[in-house]
Amino acid sequence: MATNVHAVAQTGFGTGTNELYDRARPSYPSESLSYIRQLTRRTAPVNIVEIGAGTGISTRALLAHPEWATSIGALRAVEPSDGMRDFWTKAVIDSRCTIVKGTFDDTGVEDGWADLIVIVQAFHWCLDHAKALAEFARILNKDGAVVLLCNLDNREAAGWVAQVRDRMKVHENGTPQFRLNLLRQMFSTPEYTSLFQPHEEKEWPYRVLTTDQFVTDRVLSWSYITVLPPDEKAKLVEDIKAILERGDGKAWISKEEGTYQHPYKTLALVSRKK
């Protein structure tokens, strides 16, 4: 079993859940990837460690981005889930990219190798921030930085988004959520301030084309939902269907085709090594 990774993530992202996850989760706005490229103070090639790489959604986004496509020297992905690593291996086809089993505090990367650490939609699963910070500082070079990137539902932009998330809350049972701002507490700890400069933040509005089926699939891809008993999961799906049928605040693209916008806020938290 992986250490320093929440148990719900270990079970909820297990083998058999990964195809749904990859299909249902959105990519990231081009502006956010441009911003990350501008953070790196060295010219190409850039060495990247991506921790919690999952099925490779963010890896593929970097590889396809015009400012990153020719800038990456090597990308070492680290992922504790066997199922996700297997999916990543099939989905990411680039000789510069490799993936290994590891965690936030056990990456297997040598000292000072990384120009950049990227953690996308994953760091809220870290159990021991102090150990992770020590590992980040160890593998980064002297000009290196850590970027935490996350898509957050924009509850204020559409009523249906808030209603869906409120319905999901019933099943959270204390699982860590990025939106709860628990990570910001880390930035004032002695472990952080001794190793990193004051963090920086940047946010972008992000709207993704979606349908009722995509919204439902995304709900079902959440780790704490995948582990629900079948009857509870079926009731949740019915409740989500009712919310979407009411359509409070749906920004339609085509009612005939059933397409509309899913509003997000994409947040980047940046920590530069001292």
WOQUIQUI-V664489 format. One record per residue. RES is the residue in three letters. PHI is phi in degrees with one decimal (none if undefined). Layout:
((RES	PHI) (RES	PHI))
This chain:
((MET	none) (ALA	-71.6) (THR	-95.2) (ASN	58.0) (VAL	-134.5) (HIS	-54.9) (ALA	-60.7) (VAL	-64.1) (ALA	-66.2) (GLN	-63.6) (THR	-87.4) (GLY	-72.2) (PHE	-110.2) (GLY	-73.5) (THR	-55.4) (GLY	102.6) (THR	-102.1) (ASN	-77.5) (GLU	-64.1) (LEU	-63.3) (TYR	-56.7) (ASP	-65.1) (ARG	-72.5) (ALA	-92.7) (ARG	-88.5) (PRO	-76.9) (SER	-82.1) (TYR	-132.9) (PRO	-62.2) (SER	-56.9) (GLU	-62.3) (SER	-69.8) (LEU	-73.5) (SER	-63.3) (TYR	-60.0) (ILE	-64.0) (ARG	-62.8) (GLN	-69.5) (LEU	-70.1) (THR	-75.4) (ARG	-85.9) (ARG	-105.5) (THR	-76.5) (ALA	-61.5) (PRO	-84.9) (VAL	-106.4) (ASN	-93.3) (ILE	-118.5) (VAL	-111.0) (GLU	-110.0) (ILE	-99.1) (GLY	72.3) (ALA	-70.6) (GLY	60.3) (THR	-87.0) (GLY	96.3) (ILE	-59.6) (SER	-75.2) (THR	-59.5) (ARG	-65.3) (ALA	-64.1) (LEU	-63.6) (LEU	-63.6) (ALA	-88.5) (HIS	-78.2) (PRO	-60.3) (GLU	-84.0) (TRP	-108.2) (ALA	-52.2) (THR	-108.2) (SER	-95.9) (ILE	-79.7) (GLY	-81.4) (ALA	-149.1) (LEU	-123.5) (ARG	-105.3) (ALA	-89.6) (VAL	-127.5) (GLU	-151.5) (PRO	-76.9) (SER	-81.8) (ASP	-60.6) (GLY	-64.5) (MET	-67.6) (ARG	-61.8) (ASP	-62.7) (PHE	-65.1) (TRP	-55.9) (THR	-60.3) (LYS	-80.2) (ALA	-92.5) (VAL	-101.7) (ILE	-114.0) (ASP	-159.6) (SER	-65.1) (ARG	-79.9) (CYS	-112.3) (THR	-135.2) (ILE	-137.6) (VAL	-134.7) (LYS	-77.9) (GLY	-177.1) (THR	-135.9) (PHE	-59.9) (ASP	-110.3) (ASP	-147.7) (THR	-95.0) (GLY	75.7) (VAL	-91.6) (GLU	-73.8) (ASP	-55.6) (GLY	66.9) (TRP	-76.5) (ALA	-88.4) (ASP	-82.5) (LEU	-150.6) (ILE	-110.6) (VAL	-117.1) (ILE	-127.5) (VAL	-112.6) (GLN	56.4) (ALA	-142.2) (PHE	-69.2) (HIS	-65.4) (TRP	-87.4) (CYS	-73.8) (LEU	-88.7) (ASP	-129.2) (HIS	-65.3) (ALA	-61.5) (LYS	-64.8) (ALA	-65.2) (LEU	-61.3) (ALA	-62.8) (GLU	-67.0) (PHE	-59.2) (ALA	-63.2) (ARG	-66.6) (ILE	-88.3) (LEU	-80.2) (ASN	-79.3) (LYS	-66.4) (ASP	-104.0) (GLY	-78.1) (ALA	-144.3) (VAL	-109.0) (VAL	-121.3) (LEU	-99.7) (LEU	-120.9) (CYS	-151.5) (ASN	-88.3) (LEU	-114.0) (ASP	-58.1) (ASN	-91.5) (ARG	-63.1) (GLU	-75.2) (ALA	-83.5) (ALA	-157.1) (GLY	-60.4) (TRP	-64.8) (VAL	-63.2) (ALA	-61.9) (GLN	-67.5) (VAL	-64.3) (ARG	-66.1) (ASP	-64.7) (ARG	-66.8) (MET	-67.9) (LYS	-55.3) (VAL	-54.8) (HIS	-104.8) (GLU	-64.0) (ASN	49.3) (GLY	80.7) (THR	-65.0) (PRO	-66.9) (GLN	-123.9) (PHE	-56.2) (ARG	-65.5) (LEU	-80.3) (ASN	63.8) (LEU	-64.2) (LEU	-65.5) (ARG	-64.0) (GLN	-64.5) (MET	-63.6) (PHE	-70.1) (SER	-108.5) (THR	-80.4) (PRO	-58.3) (GLU	-62.8) (TYR	-73.8) (THR	-66.7) (SER	-77.6) (LEU	-113.1) (PHE	-131.4) (GLN	-75.2) (PRO	-52.5) (HIS	-72.4) (GLU	-116.9) (GLU	-130.9) (LYS	-145.7) (GLU	-132.9) (TRP	-131.6) (PRO	-74.0) (TYR	-146.4) (ARG	-120.8) (VAL	-119.6) (LEU	-64.7) (THR	-145.8) (THR	-138.9) (ASP	-57.0) (GLN	-65.7) (PHE	-64.3) (VAL	-62.1) (THR	-63.8) (ASP	-61.2) (ARG	-63.6) (VAL	-58.1) (LEU	-70.5) (SER	-84.8) (TRP	-70.8) (SER	-57.0) (TYR	-75.3) (ILE	-89.7) (THR	-60.7) (VAL	-90.1) (LEU	-67.8) (PRO	-60.9) (PRO	-54.1) (ASP	-68.1) (GLU	-67.9) (LYS	-65.7) (ALA	-64.6) (LYS	-65.5) (LEU	-61.3) (VAL	-61.4) (GLU	-64.1) (ASP	-67.0) (ILE	-64.3) (LYS	-58.8) (ALA	-65.2) (ILE	-61.8) (LEU	-69.5) (GLU	-66.8) (ARG	-68.1) (GLY	65.0) (ASP	-61.1) (GLY	81.4) (LYS	-64.6) (ALA	-95.5) (TRP	-69.8) (ILE	-96.9) (SER	-151.4) (LYS	-63.7) (GLU	-60.8) (GLU	-93.3) (GLY	72.4) (THR	-105.6) (TYR	-152.8) (GLN	-96.0) (HIS	-103.2) (PRO	-84.4) (TYR	-125.1) (LYS	-120.6) (THR	-98.9) (LEU	-116.6) (ALA	-116.4) (LEU	-113.9) (VAL	-116.5) (SER	-127.7) (ARG	-96.2) (LYS	-67.3) (LYS	-71.0))
